[in-house]
Amino acid sequence: MENVKQKSWFSRNWGWLLGGGCLSLIVIVILVGVGLFYKVSDSISGSEPYIYALSKASENEKVIDFLGEPITSNGFGNTSYKSKNGSSTATLNIPIKGPKDEAIIFVSAEKINDEWTYNSLYVKVDGENEIIYLNDNTNSETEESFDDF
């Protein structure tokens, strides 16, 4: 009788092992990417300028007239946070929506000594020419240049 040497487990299953390893690597990369996205989005939506701007828009009667209630965030839009020498600046475009229409909140803020100062804070409703200012100390030059953001 002849003895036939069997192949090892690895040589019989190398394709499954390689495929499973590649699939595992792809799944890990996707999970890390999704985790980073949620971490960044959570830090943006939890920032003081974001919360302040959204609450001011939700309380403004003109914004409520255009959009209806409830007013909610409609994504993250464009955001830019910069820190230098103890001061921070934030520039945000926050898309919002209500039952009637959609709009964008434009925010330009600066943080000095742990206090935010809002240089520009206004809402532009889709399809409307009117700009709704949400801040008491508006600077029209800042808002005209900020509109190009």
BELBELJO-V468240 format. One record per pair of residues at least 4 apart in sequence whose C-alpha atoms are under 7 Angstrom apart, sorted by the first residue. I is the first residue (numbers start at 1). J is the second residue. If there is no record, write none. Layout:
# BELBELJO-V468240
I_J ; I_J
This chain:
# BELBELJO-V468240
7_11 ; 7_12 ; 8_12 ; 9_13 ; 10_14 ; 13_17 ; 14_18 ; 15_19 ; 16_20 ; 17_21 ; 18_22 ; 19_23 ; 20_24 ; 21_25 ; 22_26 ; 23_27 ; 24_28 ; 25_29 ; 26_30 ; 27_31 ; 28_32 ; 29_33 ; 30_34 ; 31_35 ; 32_36 ; 33_37 ; 34_38 ; 35_39 ; 36_40 ; 37_41 ; 38_42 ; 39_43 ; 40_44 ; 41_45 ; 42_46 ; 43_47 ; 44_50 ; 45_50 ; 45_51 ; 46_50 ; 46_51 ; 47_51 ; 48_52 ; 49_53 ; 50_54 ; 51_55 ; 52_56 ; 53_57 ; 54_58 ; 55_59 ; 56_60 ; 56_134 ; 57_63 ; 57_134 ; 58_64 ; 58_71 ; 60_64 ; 61_65 ; 62_66 ; 63_67 ; 64_68 ; 64_69 ; 66_100 ; 66_101 ; 67_97 ; 67_98 ; 67_99 ; 67_100 ; 67_101 ; 67_102 ; 68_98 ; 68_99 ; 68_100 ; 69_98 ; 69_99 ; 70_98 ; 71_96 ; 71_97 ; 71_98 ; 72_96 ; 72_97 ; 72_98 ; 73_95 ; 73_96 ; 73_97 ; 74_95 ; 74_96 ; 74_97 ; 75_95 ; 76_94 ; 76_95 ; 77_93 ; 77_94 ; 77_95 ; 78_92 ; 78_93 ; 79_91 ; 79_92 ; 79_93 ; 80_90 ; 80_91 ; 80_92 ; 81_89 ; 81_90 ; 81_91 ; 82_88 ; 82_89 ; 82_90 ; 83_87 ; 83_88 ; 83_89 ; 84_88 ; 87_111 ; 87_112 ; 88_110 ; 88_111 ; 88_112 ; 89_109 ; 89_110 ; 89_111 ; 90_108 ; 90_109 ; 90_110 ; 91_107 ; 91_108 ; 91_109 ; 92_106 ; 92_107 ; 92_108 ; 93_104 ; 93_105 ; 93_106 ; 93_107 ; 94_104 ; 94_105 ; 94_106 ; 95_103 ; 95_104 ; 95_105 ; 96_102 ; 96_103 ; 96_104 ; 97_101 ; 97_102 ; 97_103 ; 98_102 ; 102_125 ; 102_126 ; 103_123 ; 103_124 ; 103_125 ; 103_126 ; 104_123 ; 104_124 ; 104_125 ; 105_122 ; 105_123 ; 105_124 ; 106_121 ; 106_122 ; 106_123 ; 107_120 ; 107_121 ; 107_122 ; 108_118 ; 108_119 ; 108_120 ; 108_121 ; 109_116 ; 109_117 ; 109_118 ; 109_119 ; 109_120 ; 110_116 ; 110_117 ; 110_118 ; 111_115 ; 111_116 ; 111_117 ; 112_116 ; 119_138 ; 119_139 ; 120_138 ; 120_139 ; 120_142 ; 120_143 ; 121_133 ; 121_134 ; 121_135 ; 122_131 ; 122_132 ; 122_133 ; 122_134 ; 123_131 ; 123_132 ; 123_133 ; 124_130 ; 124_131 ; 124_132 ; 139_143 ; 140_144 ; 141_145 ; 142_146 ; 143_147
